[in-house]
Amino acid sequence: MLTLYILCLVIGGVFVALAALAGLDGVDFDSDFDPDIELRDQSNSTNNPGKSGFRRSKFPQLGLPLLSLRFWTFGGCFFGLTGVILSFLTPTLSTLWIAIIAMIMGIFCGTAMVWTLRSLQRQQANSLVGSQDLLGLAGVVELPFDHQSQGKIRIAVKGSTVEFVAMTTDETTFNPGDKVFVIGRENHKVWVVSEKAFGNLSH
């Protein structure tokens, strides 16, 4: 088990060191996606692009961020670090208990770091641009979505590239690489339409 702890510590430590050198939230080695639950509200259809056809139902994301690379790298680093420390400092502690404690520390630290970095990124993006700065801007789809789900897009604004969770009321599916246009914003999430639909709105 000691070999496993050392391996996890070394591999995870490399990513932790890179993140620390770049200011923790400066290294984008992740592909996090925050799925909120959205329910289609057939009884509410208005012309407001930020509300049309949707009733938002927000639930706290208290589960483990298993789809996050940061979770595995930070968690692996602290799992290995805890295992190594306990193996040398508490030789009387059984191998099973060392593994259990190391796993708990890895899960706790990995989850805490993911939540912290996501919060920092959102605050940074919100302070960087205002809603009016985004309206009419073109973005590129990174994670696919349609009118019943949400994805992620990348937008170049004020000399920086910012990622937003994206939603749409268009009856179409947006795939990675597709071009979309922003027509509204809700916190750190944006409402977008296709290039064709945006052209029709502009006329």
C-alpha positions as a printed Julia matrix, in Angstrom:
203×3 Matrix{Float64}:
   0.0    0.0     0.0
   2.9    2.34    0.7
   3.88   2.19   -2.98
   0.33   3.19   -3.95
   0.36   6.11   -1.53
   3.68   7.36   -2.88
   2.49   7.02   -6.49
  -0.72   8.97   -5.8
   1.24  11.62   -3.91
   3.71  12.12   -6.75
   1.15  12.19   -9.6
  -1.37  14.32   -7.73
   1.35  16.54   -6.33
   2.49  17.52   -9.83
  -0.95  18.94  -10.66
  -1.31  20.56   -7.25
   2.07  22.24   -7.7
   1.09  23.51  -11.16
  -2.17  24.9    -9.81
  -0.4   26.55   -6.86
   2.22  28.18   -9.1
  -0.54  29.57  -11.35
  -2.58  30.88   -8.42
  -4.71  27.79   -7.75
  -7.48  28.73  -10.2
  -5.13  29.76  -13.01
  -4.39  26.32  -14.44
  -7.25  24.98  -16.51
  -6.52  21.26  -16.52
 -10.14  20.43  -15.89
 -13.36  19.91  -17.78
 -15.78  20.49  -14.94
 -19.47  20.64  -15.71
 -22.05  21.74  -13.2
 -25.37  20.14  -14.06
 -28.35  21.89  -12.5
 -31.77  20.26  -12.72
 -34.11  22.06  -15.09
 -37.76  21.21  -15.56
 -39.66  22.07  -18.7
 -42.68  24.21  -17.83
 -45.22  23.72  -20.59
 -47.61  26.19  -18.96
 -45.22  29.15  -19.06
 -44.33  30.36  -22.54
 -43.39  34.0   -22.84
 -41.17  36.01  -25.13
 -38.61  36.52  -22.41
 -35.53  34.54  -23.53
 -34.36  34.15  -19.96
 -37.59  32.52  -18.85
 -39.3   31.14  -21.89
 -40.51  27.6   -21.47
 -38.48  26.83  -18.37
 -39.04  26.61  -14.65
 -35.66  26.55  -12.93
 -35.24  24.16  -10.04
 -31.92  24.66   -8.28
 -30.59  22.05   -5.91
 -27.32  22.38   -3.99
 -24.62  20.29   -5.59
 -23.63  18.36   -2.5
 -22.57  15.19   -4.27
 -19.03  14.18   -5.08
 -17.66  15.91   -8.21
 -16.62  12.61   -9.77
 -16.51  14.1   -13.29
 -13.88  16.61  -12.22
 -10.22  15.97  -12.97
  -9.37  18.34  -10.14
 -11.2   16.06   -7.7
  -9.05  13.09   -8.67
  -5.75  14.99   -8.74
  -6.19  16.91   -5.49
  -7.91  13.94   -3.85
  -5.19  11.57   -5.02
  -2.49  13.89   -3.72
  -3.98  14.15   -0.22
  -4.86  10.44   -0.22
  -1.23   9.61   -0.9
   0.1   12.23    1.51
  -2.1   10.98    4.35
  -1.18   7.37    3.66
   2.54   8.1     3.63
   2.43  10.15    6.85
   0.35   7.6     8.73
   2.48   4.7     7.5
   5.65   6.27    8.92
   4.29   8.03   12.02
   1.81   5.4    13.22
   3.35   1.99   12.47
   1.03   0.37   15.0
  -2.06   1.45   13.07
  -3.42  -1.33   10.87
  -3.13  -1.13    7.08
  -6.91  -1.13    6.76
  -7.36   1.85    9.06
  -4.62   3.77    7.31
  -6.35   3.16    3.97
  -9.75   4.24    5.34
  -8.39   7.45    6.86
  -6.42   8.22    3.69
  -9.53   7.72    1.53
 -11.6    9.99    3.78
  -8.96  12.71    3.62
  -8.61  12.36   -0.14
 -12.36  12.61   -0.74
 -12.77  15.53    1.66
  -9.81  17.54    0.35
 -10.56  16.8    -3.32
 -14.2   17.84   -2.97
 -13.34  20.96   -0.96
 -10.79  22.11   -3.54
 -13.19  21.59   -6.45
 -15.93  23.62   -4.77
 -13.47  26.34   -3.79
 -11.95  26.67   -7.27
 -15.35  26.66   -8.96
 -16.49  29.45   -6.67
 -13.35  31.49   -7.4
 -13.75  31.04  -11.15
 -17.38  32.15  -11.08
 -16.6   35.2    -8.98
 -13.77  36.1   -11.32
 -15.96  35.76  -14.39
 -18.8   37.75  -12.83
 -16.46  40.58  -11.85
 -14.79  40.58  -15.26
 -17.83  41.17  -17.43
 -21.31  42.56  -17.01
 -24.49  41.35  -18.66
 -24.43  44.15  -21.21
 -20.91  43.17  -22.23
 -22.13  39.71  -23.25
 -25.27  40.55  -25.21
 -24.8   39.82  -28.9
 -21.38  38.23  -28.49
 -20.56  35.03  -30.33
 -19.44  31.96  -28.44
 -18.14  28.5   -29.25
 -19.79  25.4   -27.81
 -17.56  23.22  -25.64
 -20.1   20.81  -24.13
 -23.21  19.84  -26.16
 -26.71  20.89  -25.1
 -30.23  21.51  -26.35
 -33.44  23.16  -25.15
 -33.92  20.48  -22.47
 -30.39  20.47  -21.1
 -27.48  22.8   -20.6
 -23.89  22.78  -21.74
 -20.85  25.01  -21.76
 -19.61  27.67  -24.18
 -16.45  29.75  -24.48
 -16.69  33.5   -25.12
 -13.91  35.99  -25.9
 -14.69  39.24  -24.09
 -12.52  42.18  -23.01
  -9.37  40.41  -24.09
 -10.06  37.32  -22.03
 -11.69  33.96  -22.69
 -14.49  33.15  -20.27
 -16.5   29.94  -19.99
 -20.21  29.98  -19.18
 -22.86  27.36  -18.64
 -25.21  27.81  -21.6
 -28.93  27.29  -22.07
 -31.22  27.77  -25.06
 -34.86  27.76  -26.09
 -33.95  26.87  -29.69
 -35.37  23.57  -30.93
 -31.93  22.41  -31.98
 -28.93  20.55  -30.61
 -25.66  22.42  -30.24
 -22.51  20.35  -30.62
 -18.89  21.18  -29.72
 -17.49  23.74  -32.15
 -20.88  25.22  -33.07
 -21.22  28.99  -33.06
 -23.88  30.56  -30.83
 -24.88  34.08  -29.83
 -25.7   35.37  -26.36
 -29.15  36.92  -25.89
 -29.37  36.94  -22.08
 -27.62  36.17  -18.84
 -28.65  34.62  -15.54
 -25.91  34.73  -12.92
 -23.0   32.81  -14.46
 -25.23  31.18  -17.05
 -26.13  32.58  -20.44
 -29.02  32.11  -22.84
 -27.94  31.57  -26.42
 -29.42  31.03  -29.87
 -28.06  29.73  -33.13
 -26.49  32.02  -35.72
 -29.59  31.73  -37.91
 -31.99  32.55  -35.06
 -29.81  35.49  -34.0
 -29.91  36.84  -37.54
 -33.69  36.72  -37.49
 -33.77  38.57  -34.15
 -31.48  41.28  -35.51
 -33.76  42.09  -38.43
